[in-house]
């Protein structure tokens, strides 16, 4: 895995650079695949995408090739304040012309377990129809770009410290009913899927994340060299890029 970190003077500078990074990848995959599969997360990630909905990118990106997926989702109605879909729709998707049929939200009428099973089944259909690639290395679905955030405790997706789901290595999508962060019921992509991505951007602004960034990029480990934090398990099949502002990087 190739890994790089980019540290910016401000969150505004981070957002500017992130927009160019994504636009460049969109152009790359438009030329080489004719499709661009993008995984979104919640938290501050959507706010950090705000430059994409402004000129020059809103007018120059070929949005018709984009296919949107969720890294994780809370099992709540799409209109609920806790919904990652609502967050993404209000802040990003409603402002760009991605075809509605290319936006793959979870079925919010199902239970957590049912929603996870349905989402995995839909991903398998999209593999069959060649929208999503399969990694020749891992055998798991290979998204073009996975946009990750990170919590102050070092969690990514809905994969939390010391939780059994960290070791899930067979399912593509799984569920959690005891999330330490509310709401408790969620679905989430698993690490084998996350790590099969061609490109991963870990977008981490803010002082609240500084301690976890310090551990993750400072090489902190537990017994037997195991990762202390979930974020330390992230390893893109292609390139992993950290986007940090000075506050987030202050403990490096």
FIKOLZA-1660 file (N, C-alpha, C; in steps of 0.1 Angstrom, whole numbers, plus 5000, padded with zeros to 4 digits):
% residues 252
   i   px   py   pz ch aa at
   1 5008 4988 5000  A  X  N
   1 5000 5000 5000  A  X CA
   1 5009 5012 5000  A  X  C
   2 5005 5022 4992  A  X  N
   2 5012 5035 4992  A  X CA
   2 5004 5044 5001  A  X  C
   3 5010 5052 5010  A  X  N
   3 5004 5060 5019  A  X CA
   3 5010 5074 5019  A  X  C
   4 5002 5084 5019  A  X  N
   4 5007 5098 5020  A  X CA
   4 4999 5106 5030  A  X  C
   5 5004 5116 5036  A  X  N
   5 4996 5125 5044  A  X CA
   5 4998 5139 5039  A  X  C
   6 4987 5147 5039  A  X  N
   6 4988 5161 5035  A  X CA
   6 4982 5169 5046  A  X  C
   7 4990 5178 5050  A  X  N
   7 4986 5187 5062  A  X CA
   7 4985 5201 5057  A  X  C
   8 4973 5207 5061  A  X  N
   8 4970 5220 5056  A  X CA
   8 4969 5230 5068  A  X  C
   9 4971 5243 5064  A  X  N
   9 4970 5253 5075  A  X CA
   9 4956 5255 5080  A  X  C
  10 4946 5252 5073  A  X  N
  10 4932 5253 5077  A  X CA
  10 4923 5243 5071  A  X  C
  11 4911 5241 5077  A  X  N
  11 4902 5232 5071  A  X CA
  11 4897 5237 5058  A  X  C
  12 4897 5250 5055  A  X  N
  12 4893 5256 5042  A  X CA
  12 4903 5251 5032  A  X  C
  13 4916 5252 5035  A  X  N
  13 4926 5247 5025  A  X CA
  13 4925 5232 5023  A  X  C
  14 4922 5225 5033  A  X  N
  14 4919 5211 5032  A  X CA
  14 4908 5208 5022  A  X  C
  15 4897 5215 5023  A  X  N
  15 4885 5213 5015  A  X CA
  15 4889 5217 5000  A  X  C
  16 4897 5227 4998  A  X  N
  16 4901 5231 4984  A  X CA
  16 4909 5220 4978  A  X  C
  17 4918 5214 4985  A  X  N
  17 4927 5204 4980  A  X CA
  17 4919 5191 4978  A  X  C
  18 4910 5188 4987  A  X  N
  18 4902 5176 4986  A  X CA
  18 4893 5176 4973  A  X  C
  19 4888 5188 4970  A  X  N
  19 4879 5189 4958  A  X CA
  19 4888 5186 4946  A  X  C
  20 4900 5191 4945  A  X  N
  20 4908 5189 4933  A  X CA
  20 4912 5174 4932  A  X  C
  21 4915 5168 4944  A  X  N
  21 4919 5154 4944  A  X CA
  21 4907 5145 4939  A  X  C
  22 4895 5148 4943  A  X  N
  22 4884 5140 4939  A  X CA
  22 4881 5143 4924  A  X  C
  23 4881 5155 4920  A  X  N
  23 4879 5159 4906  A  X CA
  23 4889 5152 4897  A  X  C
  24 4901 5152 4901  A  X  N
  24 4912 5145 4893  A  X CA
  24 4909 5130 4892  A  X  C
  25 4905 5124 4903  A  X  N
  25 4902 5110 4902  A  X CA
  25 4890 5107 4894  A  X  C
  26 4880 5116 4894  A  X  N
  26 4868 5114 4886  A  X CA
  26 4872 5114 4871  A  X  C
  27 4880 5124 4868  A  X  N
  27 4885 5124 4854  A  X CA
  27 4893 5112 4850  A  X  C
  28 4901 5107 4859  A  X  N
  28 4909 5095 4856  A  X CA
  28 4899 5083 4854  A  X  C
  29 4889 5081 4862  A  X  N
  29 4881 5069 4861  A  X CA
  29 4871 5071 4849  A  X  C
  30 4867 5084 4846  A  X  N
  30 4859 5086 4834  A  X CA
  30 4866 5081 4822  A  X  C
  31 4879 5084 4821  A  X  N
  31 4887 5080 4810  A  X CA
  31 4890 5065 4809  A  X  C
  32 4892 5059 4821  A  X  N
  32 4897 5045 4821  A  X CA
  32 4886 5035 4824  A  X  C
  33 4875 5039 4830  A  X  N
  33 4864 5029 4833  A  X CA
  33 4850 5034 4827  A  X  C
  34 4849 5047 4826  A  X  N
  34 4836 5052 4822  A  X CA
  34 4826 5052 4834  A  X  C
  35 4831 5049 4846  A  X  N
  35 4823 5048 4858  A  X CA
  35 4832 5053 4869  A  X  C
  36 4825 5058 4880  A  X  N
  36 4833 5062 4892  A  X CA
  36 4825 5059 4904  A  X  C
  37 4829 5049 4911  A  X  N
  37 4822 5044 4923  A  X CA
  37 4828 5051 4936  A  X  C
  38 4820 5058 4943  A  X  N
  38 4824 5066 4954  A  X CA
  38 4816 5062 4967  A  X  C
  39 4824 5060 4977  A  X  N
  39 4818 5057 4990  A  X CA
  39 4818 5069 4999  A  X  C
  40 4807 5073 5005  A  X  N
  40 4806 5084 5014  A  X CA
  40 4804 5080 5028  A  X  C
  41 4810 5088 5037  A  X  N
  41 4807 5085 5052  A  X CA
  41 4800 5097 5057  A  X  C
  42 4797 5097 5070  A  X  N
  42 4790 5108 5077  A  X CA
  42 4800 5118 5084  A  X  C
  43 4795 5123 5095  A  X  N
  43 4804 5132 5102  A  X CA
  43 4807 5145 5094  A  X  C
  44 4819 5150 5096  A  X  N
  44 4823 5163 5089  A  X CA
  44 4827 5161 5074  A  X  C
  45 4827 5148 5070  A  X  N
  45 4831 5145 5056  A  X CA
  45 4823 5153 5046  A  X  C
  46 4810 5154 5047  A  X  N
  46 4802 5160 5037  A  X CA
  46 4805 5175 5037  A  X  C
  47 4807 5181 5048  A  X  N
  47 4810 5196 5048  A  X CA
  47 4824 5198 5041  A  X  C
  48 4833 5188 5042  A  X  N
  48 4846 5190 5036  A  X CA
  48 4845 5188 5021  A  X  C
  49 4833 5184 5016  A  X  N
  49 4831 5182 5001  A  X CA
  49 4826 5195 4995  A  X  C
  50 4824 5205 5003  A  X  N
  50 4816 5217 4998  A  X CA
  50 4822 5224 4986  A  X  C
  51 4835 5223 4983  A  X  N
  51 4840 5229 4972  A  X CA
  51 4837 5223 4959  A  X  C
  52 4832 5210 4960  A  X  N
  52 4828 5203 4947  A  X CA
  52 4815 5208 4942  A  X  C
  53 4807 5215 4950  A  X  N
  53 4794 5220 4945  A  X CA
  53 4796 5235 4941  A  X  C
  54 4808 5239 4940  A  X  N
  54 4811 5253 4935  A  X CA
  54 4819 5252 4922  A  X  C
  55 4819 5263 4914  A  X  N
  55 4828 5264 4903  A  X CA
  55 4842 5263 4907  A  X  C
  56 4851 5257 4899  A  X  N
  56 4848 5252 4886  A  X CA
  56 4843 5237 4886  A  X  C
  57 4843 5230 4897  A  X  N
  57 4841 5216 4897  A  X CA
  57 4826 5213 4894  A  X  C
  58 4817 5220 4900  A  X  N
  58 4802 5216 4898  A  X CA
  58 4799 5216 4883  A  X  C
  59 4806 5224 4875  A  X  N
  59 4803 5225 4861  A  X CA
  59 4812 5216 4852  A  X  C
  60 4823 5212 4857  A  X  N
  60 4833 5205 4849  A  X CA
  60 4834 5190 4851  A  X  C
  61 4829 5186 4863  A  X  N
  61 4829 5171 4865  A  X CA
  61 4818 5164 4858  A  X  C
  62 4821 5153 4852  A  X  N
  62 4811 5145 4846  A  X CA
  62 4803 5137 4857  A  X  C
  63 4793 5143 4862  A  X  N
  63 4786 5136 4873  A  X CA
  63 4778 5124 4869  A  X  C
  64 4775 5123 4856  A  X  N
  64 4767 5111 4851  A  X CA
  64 4774 5098 4853  A  X  C
  65 4787 5098 4855  A  X  N
  65 4794 5085 4857  A  X CA
  65 4795 5081 4872  A  X  C
  66 4791 5090 4881  A  X  N
  66 4793 5087 4895  A  X CA
  66 4782 5077 4900  A  X  C
  67 4786 5068 4909  A  X  N
  67 4778 5059 4916  A  X CA
  67 4781 5061 4931  A  X  C
  68 4771 5064 4939  A  X  N
  68 4773 5067 4953  A  X CA
  68 4768 5056 4962  A  X  C
  69 4777 5053 4972  A  X  N
  69 4775 5043 4982  A  X CA
  69 4778 5048 4996  A  X  C
  70 4773 5041 5006  A  X  N
  70 4776 5046 5020  A  X CA
  70 4785 5036 5027  A  X  C
  71 4795 5042 5033  A  X  N
  71 4804 5035 5042  A  X CA
  71 4797 5028 5053  A  X  C
  72 4788 5036 5060  A  X  N
  72 4779 5031 5070  A  X CA
  72 4767 5039 5071  A  X  C
  73 4757 5034 5077  A  X  N
  73 4744 5042 5078  A  X CA
  73 4737 5038 5091  A  X  C
  74 4731 5048 5097  A  X  N
  74 4723 5046 5108  A  X CA
  74 4709 5040 5104  A  X  C
  75 4703 5031 5112  A  X  N
  75 4691 5025 5108  A  X CA
  75 4679 5034 5113  A  X  C
  76 4677 5045 5106  A  X  N
  76 4667 5055 5108  A  X CA
  76 4661 5059 5095  A  X  C
  77 4649 5065 5095  A  X  N
  77 4644 5070 5082  A  X CA
  77 4653 5080 5075  A  X  C
  78 4652 5080 5062  A  X  N
  78 4661 5089 5054  A  X CA
  78 4659 5104 5058  A  X  C
  79 4647 5107 5064  A  X  N
  79 4644 5121 5068  A  X CA
  79 4649 5124 5082  A  X  C
  80 4655 5115 5089  A  X  N
  80 4658 5117 5103  A  X CA
  80 4672 5124 5104  A  X  C
  81 4673 5132 5114  A  X  N
  81 4685 5141 5116  A  X CA
  81 4698 5132 5117  A  X  C
  82 4696 5120 5121  A  X  N
  82 4708 5111 5123  A  X CA
  82 4712 5104 5110  A  X  C
  83 4704 5105 5099  A  X  N
  83 4706 5098 5087  A  X CA
  83 4718 5103 5079  A  X  C
  84 4728 5094 5076  A  X  N
  84 4739 5098 5068  A  X CA
  84 4734 5102 5054  A  X  C
  85 4724 5095 5049  A  X  N
  85 4718 5098 5036  A  X CA
  85 4713 5113 5036  A  X  C
  86 4706 5117 5046  A  X  N
  86 4700 5130 5047  A  X CA
  86 4712 5140 5047  A  X  C
  87 4722 5137 5055  A  X  N
  87 4734 5146 5056  A  X CA
  87 4740 5148 5042  A  X  C
  88 4742 5137 5035  A  X  N
  88 4748 5137 5022  A  X CA
  88 4739 5144 5012  A  X  C
  89 4726 5141 5013  A  X  N
  89 4717 5147 5003  A  X CA
  89 4716 5163 5005  A  X  C
  90 4715 5167 5017  A  X  N
  90 4713 5181 5020  A  X CA
  90 4726 5189 5016  A  X  C
  91 4737 5183 5019  A  X  N
  91 4750 5191 5018  A  X CA
  91 4757 5189 5004  A  X  C
  92 4753 5178 4997  A  X  N
  92 4761 5175 4985  A  X CA
  92 4752 5170 4973  A  X  C
  93 4745 5159 4976  A  X  N
  93 4738 5152 4964  A  X CA
  93 4727 5161 4958  A  X  C
  94 4721 5169 4966  A  X  N
  94 4710 5177 4960  A  X CA
  94 4716 5189 4952  A  X  C
  95 4729 5191 4952  A  X  N
  95 4735 5202 4945  A  X CA
  95 4743 5198 4933  A  X  C
  96 4743 5185 4930  A  X  N
  96 4751 5181 4918  A  X CA
  96 4742 5171 4910  A  X  C
  97 4743 5170 4897  A  X  N
  97 4734 5162 4889  A  X CA
  97 4738 5147 4887  A  X  C
  98 4741 5141 4899  A  X  N
  98 4743 5126 4898  A  X CA
  98 4729 5120 4896  A  X  C
  99 4728 5110 4886  A  X  N
  99 4715 5104 4883  A  X CA
  99 4710 5097 4896  A  X  C
 100 4697 5100 4899  A  X  N
 100 4691 5094 4912  A  X CA
 100 4693 5079 4912  A  X  C
 101 4692 5072 4901  A  X  N
 101 4694 5057 4901  A  X CA
 101 4708 5053 4904  A  X  C
 102 4717 5062 4904  A  X  N
 102 4731 5059 4907  A  X CA
 102 4734 5061 4922  A  X  C
 103 4724 5064 4930  A  X  N
 103 4726 5067 4944  A  X CA
 103 4720 5055 4952  A  X  C
 104 4728 5048 4959  A  X  N
 104 4724 5035 4965  A  X CA
 104 4723 5037 4981  A  X  C
 105 4712 5041 4985  A  X  N
 105 4709 5042 5000  A  X CA
 105 4704 5029 5005  A  X  C
 106 4705 5027 5018  A  X  N
 106 4700 5015 5024  A  X CA
 106 4685 5015 5024  A  X  C
 107 4679 5004 5026  A  X  N
 107 4664 5003 5027  A  X CA
 107 4661 5006 5042  A  X  C
 108 4656 5018 5044  A  X  N
 108 4653 5022 5058  A  X CA
 108 4641 5016 5064  A  X  C
 109 4634 5007 5057  A  X  N
 109 4622 5001 5062  A  X CA
 109 4625 4988 5069  A  X  C
 110 4638 4983 5068  A  X  N
 110 4642 4970 5073  A  X CA
 110 4648 4971 5087  A  X  C
 111 4650 4960 5093  A  X  N
 111 4658 4959 5106  A  X CA
 111 4672 4961 5102  A  X  C
 112 4681 4963 5113  A  X  N
 112 4695 4965 5110  A  X CA
 112 4701 4953 5103  A  X  C
 113 4697 4941 5107  A  X  N
 113 4702 4928 5101  A  X CA
 113 4697 4927 5086  A  X  C
 114 4684 4930 5085  A  X  N
 114 4678 4930 5071  A  X CA
 114 4684 4940 5062  A  X  C
 115 4686 4952 5067  A  X  N
 115 4692 4962 5059  A  X CA
 115 4706 4959 5054  A  X  C
 116 4714 4953 5063  A  X  N
 116 4727 4949 5059  A  X CA
 116 4727 4938 5049  A  X  C
 117 4718 4928 5051  A  X  N
 117 4717 4917 5041  A  X CA
 117 4713 4923 5027  A  X  C
 118 4703 4932 5027  A  X  N
 118 4698 4937 5015  A  X CA
 118 4709 4946 5008  A  X  C
 119 4716 4953 5015  A  X  N
 119 4727 4962 5009  A  X CA
 119 4738 4953 5003  A  X  C
 120 4741 4942 5010  A  X  N
 120 4752 4933 5005  A  X CA
 120 4746 4927 4992  A  X  C
 121 4734 4923 4992  A  X  N
 121 4728 4916 4980  A  X CA
 121 4728 4926 4968  A  X  C
 122 4725 4939 4971  A  X  N
 122 4725 4949 4960  A  X CA
 122 4739 4951 4955  A  X  C
 123 4749 4951 4964  A  X  N
 123 4763 4953 4959  A  X CA
 123 4767 4941 4950  A  X  C
 124 4762 4929 4954  A  X  N
 124 4765 4917 4945  A  X CA
 124 4759 4918 4932  A  X  C
 125 4747 4924 4931  A  X  N
 125 4740 4926 4918  A  X CA
 125 4749 4936 4910  A  X  C
 126 4754 4946 4916  A  X  N
 126 4762 4957 4909  A  X CA
 126 4775 4951 4905  A  X  C
 127 4780 4942 4912  A  X  N
 127 4793 4935 4907  A  X CA
 127 4789 4927 4895  A  X  C
 128 4778 4920 4895  A  X  N
 128 4774 4912 4883  A  X CA
 128 4772 4921 4871  A  X  C
 129 4767 4933 4873  A  X  N
 129 4764 4942 4862  A  X CA
 129 4776 4951 4858  A  X  C
 130 4787 4948 4865  A  X  N
 130 4800 4954 4862  A  X CA
 130 4801 4969 4866  A  X  C
 131 4792 4973 4875  A  X  N
 131 4793 4987 4880  A  X CA
 131 4804 4987 4890  A  X  C
 132 4805 4977 4899  A  X  N
 132 4815 4976 4909  A  X CA
 132 4825 4965 4905  A  X  C
 133 4838 4968 4906  A  X  N
 133 4848 4958 4903  A  X CA
 133 4850 4948 4915  A  X  C
 134 4856 4937 4912  A  X  N
 134 4860 4928 4923  A  X CA
 134 4875 4928 4924  A  X  C
 135 4881 4929 4936  A  X  N
 135 4895 4929 4937  A  X CA
 135 4901 4915 4934  A  X  C
 136 4911 4915 4925  A  X  N
 136 4917 4903 4922  A  X CA
 136 4926 4898 4933  A  X  C
 137 4929 4907 4942  A  X  N
 137 4937 4903 4954  A  X CA
 137 4929 4897 4965  A  X  C
 138 4918 4904 4968  A  X  N
 138 4910 4900 4980  A  X CA
 138 4898 4892 4977  A  X  C
 139 4892 4894 4965  A  X  N
 139 4879 4888 4962  A  X CA
 139 4867 4896 4967  A  X  C
 140 4870 4907 4973  A  X  N
 140 4859 4916 4978  A  X CA
 140 4857 4927 4968  A  X  C
 141 4845 4934 4969  A  X  N
 141 4842 4945 4960  A  X CA
 141 4853 4956 4961  A  X  C
 142 4856 4962 4950  A  X  N
 142 4867 4972 4949  A  X CA
 142 4861 4985 4945  A  X  C
 143 4859 4994 4954  A  X  N
 143 4854 5007 4950  A  X CA
 143 4865 5016 4945  A  X  C
 144 4862 5025 4937  A  X  N
 144 4872 5034 4931  A  X CA
 144 4878 5044 4942  A  X  C
 145 4869 5050 4949  A  X  N
 145 4873 5060 4959  A  X CA
 145 4864 5058 4972  A  X  C
 146 4871 5056 4983  A  X  N
 146 4864 5055 4996  A  X CA
 146 4867 5067 5004  A  X  C
 147 4857 5075 5008  A  X  N
 147 4860 5088 5015  A  X CA
 147 4856 5085 5030  A  X  C
 148 4866 5084 5038  A  X  N
 148 4865 5081 5052  A  X CA
 148 4867 5093 5061  A  X  C
 149 4859 5093 5072  A  X  N
 149 4862 5102 5083  A  X CA
 149 4867 5094 5094  A  X  C
 150 4870 5100 5106  A  X  N
 150 4874 5093 5117  A  X CA
 150 4869 5100 5130  A  X  C
 151 4865 5092 5140  A  X  N
 151 4860 5098 5152  A  X CA
 151 4872 5100 5162  A  X  C
 152 4869 5108 5172  A  X  N
 152 4880 5111 5182  A  X CA
 152 4885 5098 5189  A  X  C
 153 4877 5087 5189  A  X  N
 153 4882 5074 5194  A  X CA
 153 4889 5066 5184  A  X  C
 154 4891 5071 5172  A  X  N
 154 4898 5064 5162  A  X CA
 154 4889 5054 5154  A  X  C
 155 4876 5055 5156  A  X  N
 155 4867 5046 5148  A  X CA
 155 4865 5051 5134  A  X  C
 156 4863 5042 5125  A  X  N
 156 4860 5045 5111  A  X CA
 156 4847 5037 5108  A  X  C
 157 4839 5042 5098  A  X  N
 157 4826 5035 5095  A  X CA
 157 4819 5034 5108  A  X  C
 158 4812 5022 5111  A  X  N
 158 4807 5019 5124  A  X CA
 158 4815 5008 5130  A  X  C
 159 4828 5009 5129  A  X  N
 159 4837 4999 5134  A  X CA
 159 4845 5005 5146  A  X  C
 160 4841 5002 5158  A  X  N
 160 4845 5009 5170  A  X CA
 160 4856 5001 5177  A  X  C
 161 4864 5008 5185  A  X  N
 161 4875 5002 5193  A  X CA
 161 4870 4990 5201  A  X  C
 162 4878 4979 5200  A  X  N
 162 4876 4966 5208  A  X CA
 162 4863 4959 5205  A  X  C
 163 4856 4963 5194  A  X  N
 163 4843 4957 5190  A  X CA
 163 4846 4944 5182  A  X  C
 164 4838 4933 5184  A  X  N
 164 4840 4921 5176  A  X CA
 164 4839 4923 5161  A  X  C
 165 4832 4933 5156  A  X  N
 165 4831 4935 5142  A  X CA
 165 4844 4939 5135  A  X  C
 166 4854 4943 5143  A  X  N
 166 4867 4946 5137  A  X CA
 166 4873 4934 5130  A  X  C
 167 4869 4922 5135  A  X  N
 167 4875 4910 5130  A  X CA
 167 4866 4903 5119  A  X  C
 168 4855 4909 5115  A  X  N
 168 4847 4903 5105  A  X CA
 168 4854 4903 5092  A  X  C
 169 4856 4891 5086  A  X  N
 169 4864 4890 5074  A  X CA
 169 4858 4882 5063  A  X  C
 170 4845 4880 5064  A  X  N
 170 4837 4872 5054  A  X CA
 170 4826 4881 5048  A  X  C
 171 4818 4888 5056  A  X  N
 171 4807 4895 5051  A  X CA
 171 4812 4908 5044  A  X  C
 172 4805 4913 5034  A  X  N
 172 4807 4926 5028  A  X CA
 172 4801 4937 5036  A  X  C
 173 4789 4935 5041  A  X  N
 173 4782 4944 5049  A  X CA
 173 4777 4937 5061  A  X  C
 174 4778 4944 5073  A  X  N
 174 4773 4938 5085  A  X CA
 174 4766 4949 5093  A  X  C
 175 4761 4945 5104  A  X  N
 175 4752 4954 5112  A  X CA
 175 4757 4954 5127  A  X  C
 176 4754 4965 5134  A  X  N
 176 4757 4966 5148  A  X CA
 176 4745 4971 5155  A  X  C
 177 4742 4965 5166  A  X  N
 177 4730 4970 5174  A  X CA
 177 4734 4976 5187  A  X  C
 178 4747 4976 5190  A  X  N
 178 4752 4982 5203  A  X CA
 178 4763 4992 5201  A  X  C
 179 4761 5001 5191  A  X  N
 179 4771 5011 5188  A  X CA
 179 4773 5020 5201  A  X  C
 180 4786 5022 5205  A  X  N
 180 4788 5030 5217  A  X CA
 180 4785 5045 5214  A  X  C
 181 4782 5048 5202  A  X  N
 181 4778 5062 5198  A  X CA
 181 4764 5061 5192  A  X  C
 182 4755 5069 5198  A  X  N
 182 4741 5068 5193  A  X CA
 182 4740 5073 5178  A  X  C
 183 4730 5068 5171  A  X  N
 183 4720 5058 5174  A  X CA
 183 4727 5044 5174  A  X  C
 184 4722 5034 5182  A  X  N
 184 4729 5022 5184  A  X CA
 184 4728 5012 5172  A  X  C
 185 4718 5013 5164  A  X  N
 185 4716 5003 5153  A  X CA
 185 4721 5009 5140  A  X  C
 186 4731 5002 5133  A  X  N
 186 4737 5007 5121  A  X CA
 186 4740 4996 5112  A  X  C
 187 4743 4999 5099  A  X  N
 187 4750 4989 5091  A  X CA
 187 4763 4995 5087  A  X  C
 188 4772 4987 5083  A  X  N
 188 4786 4992 5079  A  X CA
 188 4793 4982 5070  A  X  C
 189 4800 4988 5061  A  X  N
 189 4810 4980 5053  A  X CA
 189 4820 4974 5062  A  X  C
 190 4826 4963 5059  A  X  N
 190 4836 4957 5067  A  X CA
 190 4850 4960 5062  A  X  C
 191 4860 4958 5071  A  X  N
 191 4874 4961 5067  A  X CA
 191 4879 4955 5054  A  X  C
 192 4875 4942 5051  A  X  N
 192 4880 4937 5038  A  X CA
 192 4875 4945 5026  A  X  C
 193 4863 4950 5027  A  X  N
 193 4857 4958 5016  A  X CA
 193 4864 4972 5016  A  X  C
 194 4865 4978 5027  A  X  N
 194 4871 4991 5028  A  X CA
 194 4885 4990 5023  A  X  C
 195 4893 4980 5026  A  X  N
 195 4907 4979 5023  A  X CA
 195 4909 4974 5009  A  X  C
 196 4899 4970 5002  A  X  N
 196 4900 4966 4988  A  X CA
 196 4899 4978 4978  A  X  C
 197 4896 4990 4984  A  X  N
 197 4894 5002 4976  A  X CA
 197 4906 5006 4968  A  X  C
 198 4905 5011 4956  A  X  N
 198 4916 5016 4948  A  X CA
 198 4922 5028 4955  A  X  C
 199 4914 5037 4959  A  X  N
 199 4919 5049 4966  A  X CA
 199 4911 5052 4979  A  X  C
 200 4917 5055 4989  A  X  N
 200 4911 5059 5002  A  X CA
 200 4916 5072 5006  A  X  C
 201 4906 5081 5009  A  X  N
 201 4910 5094 5015  A  X CA
 201 4904 5094 5029  A  X  C
 202 4913 5096 5039  A  X  N
 202 4910 5097 5053  A  X CA
 202 4909 5112 5056  A  X  C
 203 4897 5118 5057  A  X  N
 203 4896 5132 5058  A  X CA
 203 4893 5135 5073  A  X  C
 204 4903 5142 5079  A  X  N
 204 4903 5143 5094  A  X CA
 204 4907 5157 5098  A  X  C
 205 4898 5166 5098  A  X  N
 205 4901 5180 5103  A  X CA
 205 4897 5181 5118  A  X  C
 206 4903 5190 5125  A  X  N
 206 4899 5194 5139  A  X CA
 206 4907 5188 5150  A  X  C
 207 4908 5196 5161  A  X  N
 207 4916 5193 5172  A  X CA
 207 4911 5181 5180  A  X  C
 208 4898 5178 5179  A  X  N
 208 4892 5167 5186  A  X CA
 208 4898 5153 5182  A  X  C
 209 4903 5153 5169  A  X  N
 209 4909 5140 5164  A  X CA
 209 4924 5140 5166  A  X  C
 210 4930 5150 5172  A  X  N
 210 4945 5150 5173  A  X CA
 210 4951 5139 5180  A  X  C
 211 4945 5134 5191  A  X  N
 211 4951 5123 5198  A  X CA
 211 4951 5110 5190  A  X  C
 212 4940 5108 5184  A  X  N
 212 4939 5095 5176  A  X CA
 212 4948 5096 5164  A  X  C
 213 4949 5108 5157  A  X  N
 213 4959 5109 5146  A  X CA
 213 4973 5107 5151  A  X  C
 214 4976 5112 5163  A  X  N
 214 4989 5110 5168  A  X CA
 214 4993 5095 5170  A  X  C
 215 4983 5087 5175  A  X  N
 215 4985 5073 5177  A  X CA
 215 4986 5066 5163  A  X  C
 216 4977 5069 5155  A  X  N
 216 4976 5062 5142  A  X CA
 216 4988 5064 5133  A  X  C
 217 4993 5077 5132  A  X  N
 217 5004 5080 5124  A  X CA
 217 5017 5080 5131  A  X  C
 218 5016 5078 5144  A  X  N
 218 5028 5078 5152  A  X CA
 218 5033 5063 5155  A  X  C
 219 5025 5054 5150  A  X  N
 219 5029 5040 5150  A  X CA
 219 5026 5033 5164  A  X  C
 220 5017 5039 5171  A  X  N
 220 5013 5033 5184  A  X CA
 220 5006 5019 5182  A  X  C
 221 5010 5009 5190  A  X  N
 221 5004 4996 5189  A  X CA
 221 5002 4990 5202  A  X  C
 222 4994 4979 5203  A  X  N
 222 4991 4972 5215  A  X CA
 222 4999 4960 5216  A  X  C
 223 4994 4950 5223  A  X  N
 223 5001 4937 5225  A  X CA
 223 5003 4930 5211  A  X  C
 224 5014 4924 5209  A  X  N
 224 5017 4916 5197  A  X CA
 224 5016 4925 5185  A  X  C
 225 5019 4938 5187  A  X  N
 225 5019 4947 5175  A  X CA
 225 5006 4950 5169  A  X  C
 226 4995 4946 5176  A  X  N
 226 4981 4948 5170  A  X CA
 226 4978 4963 5171  A  X  C
 227 4969 4967 5161  A  X  N
 227 4965 4981 5161  A  X CA
 227 4957 4984 5173  A  X  C
 228 4960 4996 5178  A  X  N
 228 4953 5001 5190  A  X CA
 228 4939 5007 5186  A  X  C
 229 4939 5013 5174  A  X  N
 229 4927 5020 5169  A  X CA
 229 4921 5014 5156  A  X  C
 230 4908 5014 5154  A  X  N
 230 4903 5009 5142  A  X CA
 230 4909 5015 5130  A  X  C
 231 4911 5028 5130  A  X  N
 231 4917 5035 5118  A  X CA
 231 4930 5030 5114  A  X  C
 232 4938 5024 5123  A  X  N
 232 4951 5018 5120  A  X CA
 232 4949 5005 5111  A  X  C
 233 4937 5000 5110  A  X  N
 233 4935 4988 5102  A  X CA
 233 4932 4992 5087  A  X  C
 234 4930 5005 5085  A  X  N
 234 4928 5010 5071  A  X CA
 234 4940 5009 5063  A  X  C
 235 4939 5002 5051  A  X  N
 235 4950 5000 5042  A  X CA
 235 4945 4998 5028  A  X  C
 236 4946 5008 5020  A  X  N
 236 4940 5008 5007  A  X CA
 236 4948 4998 4998  A  X  C
 237 4941 4991 4989  A  X  N
 237 4947 4983 4979  A  X CA
 237 4956 4991 4970  A  X  C
 238 4952 5004 4968  A  X  N
 238 4960 5013 4960  A  X CA
 238 4967 5023 4968  A  X  C
 239 4961 5035 4970  A  X  N
 239 4967 5046 4977  A  X CA
 239 4958 5051 4988  A  X  C
 240 4964 5053 5000  A  X  N
 240 4957 5059 5011  A  X CA
 240 4963 5072 5013  A  X  C
 241 4954 5083 5013  A  X  N
 241 4959 5096 5015  A  X CA
 241 4951 5102 5027  A  X  C
 242 4959 5107 5037  A  X  N
 242 4954 5114 5049  A  X CA
 242 4953 5129 5045  A  X  C
 243 4941 5135 5047  A  X  N
 243 4939 5149 5046  A  X CA
 243 4937 5155 5060  A  X  C
 244 4946 5162 5065  A  X  N
 244 4946 5167 5079  A  X CA
 244 4948 5182 5079  A  X  C
 245 4942 5189 5088  A  X  N
 245 4945 5203 5090  A  X CA
 245 4955 5204 5102  A  X  C
 246 4960 5216 5105  A  X  N
 246 4971 5217 5115  A  X CA
 246 4966 5212 5129  A  X  C
 247 4953 5215 5131  A  X  N
 247 4948 5211 5145  A  X CA
 247 4948 5196 5146  A  X  C
 248 4943 5189 5136  A  X  N
 248 4943 5174 5137  A  X CA
 248 4957 5168 5137  A  X  C
 249 4967 5175 5131  A  X  N
 249 4980 5170 5131  A  X CA
 249 4989 5175 5142  A  X  C
 250 4983 5182 5152  A  X  N
 250 4991 5188 5162  A  X CA
 250 4999 5179 5171  A  X  C
 251 4995 5166 5172  A  X  N
 251 5002 5156 5181  A  X CA
 251 5012 5148 5173  A  X  C
 252 5014 5151 5160  A  X  N
 252 5024 5144 5152  A  X CA
 252 5038 5149 5155  A  X  C
% end
